Amino acid sequence: MATLLLLASRKFLAFAKANNCSPVREAQDQTWPWGLDRLYALLTAHRNGKDALDDYMAPPLYEYKTLQRKSIGGSYVIETAEPAIAQAILSTQSSDFALG
């Protein structure tokens, strides 16, 4: 597992370098390993009278339009609210990225 994570991280960094990408700010809203606290908040949002998108997903993107975070398993997730970035991904390499 650690080898796969290292390879994924190197692939991610190689992609960023090859495409002249600026560094992406690391999200600061996770305190538990792999963001399990954030995952728990998202899964229990409705029960707690919250909206997962409006109360948990969107607020970190108000200050910085693009954020990076480590997900369960250590993979990187890039979140963006920047239309130009989304358009570039969809128009050039949409099959390389998961959308959701």
LINBEL-V409719 format. One record per residue. NEAR is the number of other C-alpha atoms within 8 Angstrom. Layout:
near
NEAR
NEAR
//
This chain:
near
4
5
6
7
11
8
8
9
10
8
8
8
8
8
8
10
8
7
6
6
7
5
4
7
8
7
9
5
6
11
7
7
6
10
12
10
9
10
8
8
10
9
8
8
11
9
6
6
6
8
9
12
7
8
9
12
9
9
9
10
12
7
6
8
9
12
13
12
9
10
10
8
6
8
10
9
8
8
7
10
8
8
6
6
8
10
8
9
10
8
7
6
9
9
5
5
7
6
3
2
//
